[in-house]
Amino acid sequence: MKKNLPEHYTQLVKVNLRRLKQEKGWTTADMSRVTGISEGYLNSLLSLKVNKVPTIYMLAVICETAHVEIEYFFQE
């Protein structure tokens, strides 16, 4: 059975975004302040139930502020 790849990668990015937040010790408010991305938007990205997909631009902004490579978000 094949995985639904777009859905698989969306969930993978969200899980790794949550992991990054935890590793850095950030609250959502801290993450918002550091990245310049609104707290509401970050909450919807961090929610595994909401079907909102982060754009590559948003991931790039987060990568730059967190000092990680874009590949970080696609690690299984």
GUDOFI-881639 format. One record per atom (N, C-alpha, C): atom name; residue in three letters; x, y, z; residue number from 1. Coordinates in Angstrom, 1 decimal. Example, Ala and Ser with C-alpha at 12.3 -4.5 7.8 and 13.67 -1.06 7.14 Angstrom:
REM residues 2
PT   at    aa        X        Y        Z     i
PT    N   ALA     13.2     -5.7      7.8     1
PT   CA   ALA     12.3     -4.5      7.8     1
PT    C   ALA     13.2     -3.3      7.8     1
PT    N   SER     12.8     -2.2      7.1     2
PT   CA   SER     13.7     -1.1      7.1     2
PT    C   SER     12.9      0.0      7.9     2
***
This chain:
REM residues 76
PT   at    aa        X        Y        Z     i
PT    N   MET      0.8     -1.2      0.0     1
PT   CA   MET      0.0      0.0      0.0     1
PT    C   MET      0.9      1.2      0.0     1
PT    N   LYS      0.6      2.1     -1.0     2
PT   CA   LYS      1.4      3.3     -1.1     2
PT    C   LYS      1.0      4.4     -0.1     2
PT    N   LYS      1.9      5.2      0.4     3
PT   CA   LYS      1.6      6.3      1.3     3
PT    C   LYS      1.1      7.5      0.4     3
PT    N   ASN      0.2      8.3      1.0     4
PT   CA   ASN     -0.1      9.5      0.4     4
PT    C   ASN      1.0     10.5      0.7     4
PT    N   LEU      1.9     10.7     -0.3     5
PT   CA   LEU      3.2     11.4     -0.1     5
PT    C   LEU      3.0     12.8      0.4     5
PT    N   PRO      2.1     13.6     -0.3     6
PT   CA   PRO      1.9     15.0      0.2     6
PT    C   PRO      1.4     15.0      1.7     6
PT    N   GLU      0.5     14.1      2.0     7
PT   CA   GLU      0.0     14.1      3.4     7
PT    C   GLU      1.1     13.6      4.4     7
PT    N   HIS      1.9     12.6      3.9     8
PT   CA   HIS      3.0     12.0      4.7     8
PT    C   HIS      4.0     13.1      5.0     8
PT    N   TYR      4.4     13.9      4.0     9
PT   CA   TYR      5.4     15.0      4.2     9
PT    C   TYR      4.9     16.1      5.0     9
PT    N   THR      3.6     16.4      4.9    10
PT   CA   THR      3.0     17.4      5.7    10
PT    C   THR      3.1     17.1      7.2    10
PT    N   GLN      2.7     15.8      7.5    11
PT   CA   GLN      2.7     15.3      8.9    11
PT    C   GLN      4.2     15.3      9.4    11
PT    N   LEU      5.1     14.9      8.5    12
PT   CA   LEU      6.5     14.8      8.9    12
PT    C   LEU      7.1     16.2      9.2    12
PT    N   VAL      6.7     17.2      8.4    13
PT   CA   VAL      7.2     18.6      8.7    13
PT    C   VAL      6.6     19.1     10.0    13
PT    N   LYS      5.3     18.8     10.2    14
PT   CA   LYS      4.7     19.2     11.5    14
PT    C   LYS      5.3     18.6     12.7    14
PT    N   VAL      5.6     17.3     12.6    15
PT   CA   VAL      6.2     16.6     13.8    15
PT    C   VAL      7.6     17.2     14.0    15
PT    N   ASN      8.4     17.4     13.0    16
PT   CA   ASN      9.7     18.0     13.1    16
PT    C   ASN      9.7     19.4     13.6    16
PT    N   LEU      8.7     20.2     13.2    17
PT   CA   LEU      8.5     21.5     13.7    17
PT    C   LEU      8.2     21.5     15.2    17
PT    N   ARG      7.4     20.6     15.6    18
PT   CA   ARG      7.2     20.4     17.1    18
PT    C   ARG      8.4     20.0     17.8    18
PT    N   ARG      9.2     19.1     17.2    19
PT   CA   ARG     10.5     18.7     17.8    19
PT    C   ARG     11.5     19.8     17.9    19
PT    N   LEU     11.6     20.6     16.9    20
PT   CA   LEU     12.4     21.8     16.9    20
PT    C   LEU     12.1     22.7     18.0    20
PT    N   LYS     10.8     23.0     18.1    21
PT   CA   LYS     10.3     23.9     19.2    21
PT    C   LYS     10.7     23.3     20.6    21
PT    N   GLN     10.5     22.0     20.7    22
PT   CA   GLN     10.9     21.4     22.0    22
PT    C   GLN     12.4     21.4     22.3    22
PT    N   GLU     13.2     21.1     21.2    23
PT   CA   GLU     14.7     21.1     21.4    23
PT    C   GLU     15.2     22.5     21.7    23
PT    N   LYS     14.6     23.5     21.1    24
PT   CA   LYS     15.1     24.9     21.4    24
PT    C   LYS     14.5     25.4     22.7    24
PT    N   GLY     13.5     24.8     23.3    25
PT   CA   GLY     12.9     25.2     24.5    25
PT    C   GLY     12.0     26.4     24.3    25
PT    N   TRP     11.5     26.6     23.1    26
PT   CA   TRP     10.6     27.7     22.8    26
PT    C   TRP      9.2     27.4     23.2    26
PT    N   THR      8.5     28.4     23.6    27
PT   CA   THR      7.0     28.4     23.6    27
PT    C   THR      6.6     28.9     22.3    27
PT    N   THR      5.3     28.7     22.0    28
PT   CA   THR      4.8     29.2     20.7    28
PT    C   THR      5.0     30.7     20.6    28
PT    N   ALA      4.8     31.4     21.7    29
PT   CA   ALA      5.0     32.9     21.8    29
PT    C   ALA      6.5     33.2     21.5    29
PT    N   ASP      7.4     32.5     22.1    30
PT   CA   ASP      8.9     32.7     21.8    30
PT    C   ASP      9.2     32.5     20.3    30
PT    N   MET      8.6     31.4     19.8    31
PT   CA   MET      8.9     31.0     18.4    31
PT    C   MET      8.3     32.1     17.5    31
PT    N   SER      7.2     32.7     17.8    32
PT   CA   SER      6.6     33.7     17.0    32
PT    C   SER      7.5     35.0     17.1    32
PT    N   ARG      7.9     35.3     18.2    33
PT   CA   ARG      8.8     36.5     18.4    33
PT    C   ARG     10.1     36.4     17.7    33
PT    N   VAL     10.7     35.2     17.7    34
PT   CA   VAL     12.0     35.0     17.1    34
PT    C   VAL     11.9     35.0     15.6    34
PT    N   THR     10.8     34.3     15.0    35
PT   CA   THR     10.7     34.1     13.6    35
PT    C   THR     10.0     35.2     12.9    35
PT    N   GLY      9.1     36.0     13.7    36
PT   CA   GLY      8.3     37.0     13.1    36
PT    C   GLY      7.0     36.5     12.4    36
PT    N   ILE      6.7     35.2     12.7    37
PT   CA   ILE      5.5     34.6     12.2    37
PT    C   ILE      4.5     34.7     13.2    37
PT    N   SER      3.2     35.0     12.9    38
PT   CA   SER      2.2     35.2     13.9    38
PT    C   SER      2.0     33.9     14.7    38
PT    N   GLU      1.6     34.1     15.9    39
PT   CA   GLU      1.4     33.0     16.9    39
PT    C   GLU      0.2     32.1     16.4    39
PT    N   GLY     -0.8     32.7     15.9    40
PT   CA   GLY     -2.0     32.0     15.4    40
PT    C   GLY     -1.6     31.1     14.3    40
PT    N   TYR     -0.8     31.6     13.4    41
PT   CA   TYR     -0.4     30.8     12.2    41
PT    C   TYR      0.5     29.6     12.7    41
PT    N   LEU      1.4     29.9     13.6    42
PT   CA   LEU      2.3     28.8     14.1    42
PT    C   LEU      1.4     27.8     14.9    42
PT    N   ASN      0.4     28.2     15.6    43
PT   CA   ASN     -0.4     27.2     16.3    43
PT    C   ASN     -1.1     26.3     15.3    43
PT    N   SER     -1.6     26.9     14.2    44
PT   CA   SER     -2.3     26.0     13.2    44
PT    C   SER     -1.3     25.1     12.5    44
PT    N   LEU      0.0     25.5     12.3    45
PT   CA   LEU      1.0     24.7     11.7    45
PT    C   LEU      1.4     23.5     12.7    45
PT    N   LEU      1.4     23.9     14.0    46
PT   CA   LEU      1.9     22.9     15.0    46
PT    C   LEU      0.8     21.9     15.3    46
PT    N   SER     -0.5     22.2     15.0    47
PT   CA   SER     -1.6     21.3     15.2    47
PT    C   SER     -1.6     20.2     14.2    47
PT    N   LEU     -1.5     19.0     14.6    48
PT   CA   LEU     -1.5     17.8     13.7    48
PT    C   LEU     -2.9     17.6     13.1    48
PT    N   LYS     -4.0     18.2     13.8    49
PT   CA   LYS     -5.3     18.0     13.3    49
PT    C   LYS     -5.7     18.9     12.2    49
PT    N   VAL     -5.1     20.1     12.2    50
PT   CA   VAL     -5.4     21.1     11.2    50
PT    C   VAL     -4.7     20.8      9.9    50
PT    N   ASN     -5.3     20.9      8.8    51
PT   CA   ASN     -4.7     20.5      7.5    51
PT    C   ASN     -4.0     21.7      6.8    51
PT    N   LYS     -3.2     22.5      7.6    52
PT   CA   LYS     -2.5     23.6      7.1    52
PT    C   LYS     -1.1     23.2      6.8    52
PT    N   VAL     -0.6     23.5      5.6    53
PT   CA   VAL      0.7     23.1      5.2    53
PT    C   VAL      1.7     24.3      5.2    53
PT    N   PRO      2.8     24.2      5.9    54
PT   CA   PRO      3.8     25.3      5.9    54
PT    C   PRO      4.4     25.5      4.5    54
PT    N   THR      4.6     26.7      4.1    55
PT   CA   THR      5.3     26.9      2.8    55
PT    C   THR      6.8     26.8      2.9    55
PT    N   ILE      7.4     26.6      1.8    56
PT   CA   ILE      8.9     26.5      1.9    56
PT    C   ILE      9.5     27.8      2.4    56
PT    N   TYR      8.8     28.9      2.0    57
PT   CA   TYR      9.3     30.2      2.5    57
PT    C   TYR      9.2     30.3      4.1    57
PT    N   MET      8.1     29.8      4.6    58
PT   CA   MET      8.0     29.8      6.1    58
PT    C   MET      9.0     28.9      6.7    58
PT    N   LEU      9.2     27.7      6.1    59
PT   CA   LEU     10.3     26.8      6.6    59
PT    C   LEU     11.6     27.5      6.6    59
PT    N   ALA     11.9     28.2      5.5    60
PT   CA   ALA     13.2     28.9      5.3    60
PT    C   ALA     13.4     29.9      6.4    60
PT    N   VAL     12.4     30.7      6.7    61
PT   CA   VAL     12.4     31.7      7.8    61
PT    C   VAL     12.7     31.0      9.1    61
PT    N   ILE     12.1     29.9      9.4    62
PT   CA   ILE     12.3     29.2     10.7    62
PT    C   ILE     13.7     28.6     10.7    62
PT    N   CYS     14.1     28.0      9.6    63
PT   CA   CYS     15.5     27.5      9.5    63
PT    C   CYS     16.5     28.5      9.8    63
PT    N   GLU     16.4     29.7      9.2    64
PT   CA   GLU     17.3     30.7      9.4    64
PT    C   GLU     17.4     31.2     10.8    64
PT    N   THR     16.3     31.3     11.5    65
PT   CA   THR     16.3     31.8     12.9    65
PT    C   THR     16.7     30.7     13.8    65
PT    N   ALA     16.5     29.4     13.5    66
PT   CA   ALA     16.8     28.3     14.4    66
PT    C   ALA     18.2     27.7     14.1    66
PT    N   HIS     18.8     28.2     13.0    67
PT   CA   HIS     20.1     27.7     12.6    67
PT    C   HIS     20.1     26.2     12.3    67
PT    N   VAL     19.1     25.8     11.5    68
PT   CA   VAL     19.1     24.4     11.0    68
PT    C   VAL     18.9     24.4      9.5    68
PT    N   GLU     19.2     23.3      8.9    69
PT   CA   GLU     19.1     23.1      7.5    69
PT    C   GLU     17.6     22.7      7.1    69
PT    N   ILE     17.2     23.0      5.9    70
PT   CA   ILE     15.8     22.7      5.5    70
PT    C   ILE     15.6     21.2      5.6    70
PT    N   GLU     16.6     20.4      5.4    71
PT   CA   GLU     16.5     18.9      5.5    71
PT    C   GLU     16.0     18.4      6.9    71
PT    N   TYR     16.2     19.3      7.9    72
PT   CA   TYR     15.8     18.9      9.3    72
PT    C   TYR     14.3     18.6      9.3    72
PT    N   PHE     13.5     19.3      8.5    73
PT   CA   PHE     12.1     19.1      8.6    73
PT    C   PHE     11.6     17.9      7.8    73
PT    N   PHE     12.5     17.2      7.0    74
PT   CA   PHE     12.0     16.1      6.3    74
PT    C   PHE     12.7     14.8      6.7    74
PT    N   GLN     13.3     14.8      7.9    75
PT   CA   GLN     13.9     13.6      8.5    75
PT    C   GLN     12.8     12.7      9.1    75
PT    N   GLU     13.0     11.4      8.8    76
PT   CA   GLU     12.0     10.5      9.4    76
PT    C   GLU     12.4     10.0     10.7    76
***
